[in-house]
Every structure is written in C-alpha cells, then in structure tokens.
Amino acid sequence: MFRAMTSTATLSAGTAADTRWSVRTWGMLITLCIVLFLDGLDVSMIGVALPSIGKDLHLGTSTLQWLVSGYVLGYGGLLLLGGRTADLLGRRKVFLIALGVFALASLSGGLVSSAALLIATRFIKGLAAAFTAPTGLSIITTNFAEGPARNKALSIYTVFGAGGYSMGLMFGGLMTGLGWRWTFLLPVPIALAALIAAAVLVPRDKKAEEGGHDLLGALLSTAGMLLLVYTVVSAPQAGWTSARTVGSFAAVVALFAAFIVVENRVRHPLIRLGILRKITLVRASLVIIAVAGSYFSWQFIVTLYMQDSLHWSPLHLALALLPVGLLVALSSVFSDKLVDRFGTGPIIAVTMIAMSVGYLLFLRLNTHPSYVAVILPAVLLVGIGWIGFPAINIQATNGIDDDEQGLAAGVLQTSMQVGAAIVLAINTAIISSGHNDGSPAAMLHSYRPGLIFAGGVSILGALVALTHFLPKRRSAEPVVDTESEQELQAA
C-alpha cells in the first residue's frame, strides 16, 4: 500500500514526470540537502580540530577518539529506529524535532569545556542525525515519483551528502584556524535556518497508519546496534581478543538473534525482514560500506601522515584533497542524467573501479611525494568514486513502497555508518600494530598496510557492484525489476 502525503507543495503526477518543479518544491529539496550536508560535514570536520581540542582541554588520545566515536555511536546505532519512526509517526514531525535537537547540541558543544559534556553533545548530534538522514531521504522518495523525477531529486540530495563528507576537511581546516569551537558552532545558524525553511516547505503528513508499534523490537535493535558500534570503536584500545571485546560481540549476536525471533512473531514488526530479500537494497548496502569504509580509512591515514610526518597544515591538507569535493559538486549537474541513460548498476560499477584504482595508485606515496605525479591522480580517481554515491541511494530505494521508504533508507545508512566504523576500527588496529619510531619512513611503513586494506575494501565493493551484470534468476512468479525496466526505457 502506498501512503500519500498531502500539501500544496506535494508534486502532482504531471510535474513529477517531467521534472519541472515549482520554486516551493526546489526550496524543500535544497533545505533537505543542506541538512544532509551538515550531517556529512560533522562526521569529517571534527577530525581536523582534534589536536587543538586536546591541547586546549588537556585531553589524551583515548578521550579525543570518543569525540569521533560518540557521534558514530549515536548515528549508526539509531538509524534503523530513526527511519521506521518517521514512517510511523510522520516524516515532517520527526524531521523538525530531530533538526532542532541537532542545532541545540551543536550550540552546546561549542560552549562546554568538560570532556564528558563534549562527548555527550557529540552523541546527541549523532542521535539527531540518525533521525534527520533517513527521514529526509524518505520525504524525497514519497514526494517525487519513481523514475526521472526521483532520480534527479536523489542525485542532487546525495551529492550534498557526499559533499559534506568530502568537504569536511576543508571546512575543518578553515574553522580550526579561527578556533576549534567554531567547528561546533558553524552548523548552528545553518541548522536553524533550515529548521525554519523545513517548517514552511516540507509537506504535512496524513494521519499515521495504525500498526507497527513494536516496542520490544525497537529496544532490541537499538541496543544491538549501539553495542555493536561501541564494541567496534573500543576494541582497538581494549584488544580484539580481550574478554570484554569477545563478551560484547557475543552479547551483540544474542541481541540480534532475539530481535529476529521477535520480528518473526509480532503482528506489526518494526522491520519487515522480507525487505532484505530486495537484491538491489542488499547490493547497494554492501557497496556503500565499501565506499565509506575505504574512504574514511584512507582519509584517516592521509590526515595523520601529512600533518604529523610531512608537517602539512590543516588548510594545506584540505586544499590537497579539495578535488574530491569539487568532483562531487560538479557531478550534481549530470549524475541524474547518467542514471536515466545507463541505470544505476553500470554507474556504480565504473565509479567503484575508479575509486579502487585511485587507492592502488596512492600506494606509490613516499616521504617526499610529488602532488601532481603521485597524490593528484589518486585524489581525482577517488573523487570519481564518490560520483556513484547518488546511484547507490537510487538503487537502494527503487521499488520500495512508500510506507517502507524510511526503513529502506535506514537500512542503507545504517550499513554505511556501522560498516564504515567497523572498517575504520580494523584499519586502526592494523596501523597501530606496526613499528613506528616517529620518522617519516617508519610512519609510512606502518601506515602502508592500512592503505592496502582500504584499497582491498574498495575492490571488494567493486566486485559486489559487478554482480549487477550476472544473469538474473528466473522466478516462478512475475517480478517487476524497476531498475531494469528504467534501463530499457532509457535505451
């Protein structure tokens, strides 16, 4: 069953088909894009400010890492609940409340001086983003008809998200130059302006449908996701084979097993497990893990090596990686047209292969790297990899009913955040195990296995993307393959 949304701002069928949108519709889309940009920005921007925060507040490395992990803990742990809550309680209502919480947490983070309070504000911001991100995506997918209109809207939307991740270093370098507190305060006025705009432009929901009030399932899934993310980000410090880590992983397995049992028995499950049989959603979720996990791991190593070993300034580093953000921004002009012409599968495969080659080229890095000959080619190819980001989101949500769009978005973005956290944690453990006397050569030697690992994750993502071209199994019942149908129409 499809759940309609009523408002004068809702697209008519004709408008949705020809992608000629009103000013109000454009305003709604850009507002949602800005919020997603802030979510991505907050993930990567804080990393540049960590040394300044540590020096000013006298914090050790183990405490500083929780400024990053706290955000991931809230974001990745509650994404599934956030997406489904929007489906059940109303997308507009959930979006506005979560955005308001995000703005308040940002303001608080810029004012406090206690490590515990600072980490708490990061966790709350991640929690708020866990509701705004899938809700924003489902607002788009329920207001733009599947096909060219939705492809165009999702391409623009996800380009902003990818731009937030890729431009985080640039904004982090600029804000840290003014003072680390500005990395927390910068999102406040932007989030408040977006909150006002969203209150005016986002269509009102119809009365929420009955059913789906699965409190036990919500408790088990949230507890399982939070414990999984916590275990992964704390494992490098506690030890991957320590009793605490092994016990935590065992508890995660038990929680998810109990969740599956509950979802198979309750009348109105929080998550319809059958949605995981949607091959395009599963493929997109695996690929997005590879994109985010490999990039965050690569960016983490590059940030450490360039600043600590080669003594680059944060702004110097930001400018060196700027082509990634520029390619993402430029792709907003043509990414939807590429999807309409070729379909999502070929685009994802080509961009993942380009990203993988970029990481392999970066292995030529030495203690005196030439930017033009060594760094720039790799950066450009990694940037091309991010051009496939909109196609991944389109592939994940194609063919999903309106009343499960939030759930599908939650599954995809949970895969991205939790998967990236796991990949980054493993990468951190790899590079921490190497011998490092502080010299550039020793640092590069200890970081190289991590660079190889990041490239390997990207290659695995490319292989998953290539499964799009495998012959599809015939089913006893007719199945509508939306992605294939669009490709045939485009051809």
Secondary structure, DSSP 8 states (H G I E B T S, - for coil): ----B-STTS--HHHHHHT---HHHHHHHHHHHHHHHHHHHHHHHHHHHHHHHHHHHT--HHHHHHHHHHHHHHHHHHHHHHHHHHHHH-HHHHHHHHHHHHHHHHHHHHH---HHHHHHHHHHHHHHHHHHHHHHHHHHHTTS-TTHHHHHHHHHHHHHHHHHHHHHHHHHHHHHHH-THHHHHTHHHHHHHHHHHHHHHS--B----S----HHHHHHHHHHHHHHHHHHHHHHHH-TTSHHHHHHHHHHHHHHHHHHHHHHHSSS-SS-GGGGG-HHHHHHHHHHHHHHHHHHHHHHHHHHIIIIIS---HHHHHHHTHHHHHHHHHHTTTHHHHHHHH-HHHHHHHHHHHHHHHHHHHTT--SS--IIIIIHHHHHHHHHHHHTHHHHHHHHHTT--GGGHHHHHHHHHHHHHHHHHHHHHHHHHHHHTS---SSHHHHHHHHHHHHHHHHHHHHHHHHHHHGGGS-----SS----HHHHHHHHH-
